[in-house]
């Protein structure tokens, strides 16, 4: 059924080596993936992780909107001292 011999443990499981000693560079295979591919939706074979650049830009724009449209004490202080 399986390709493993009886009495012998597999060397790798889910792509990770199963060893009892410290991992060495030769035990692991290096795979590089572009960040743009990681940020793709899962339907497009990505991981669905949000782009940090886009996330940061959205939060900065939200902060600017809050400063321009809010009348709280913190915003009034910012307008007097910073703008």
Number of C-alpha atoms within 10 A of each C-alpha: 3 5 6 10 8 7 6 7 11 12 11 11 9 6 9 11 14 14 12 6 6 7 11 7 8 7 13 11 10 7 5 6 7 7 11 11 14 16 17 16 13 11 8 10 11 14 13 14 14 13 13 10 8 10 10 11 11 12 11 12 11 12 11 12 11 13 16 12 9 12 11 10 9 10 15 14 12 11 12 8 8 7 6
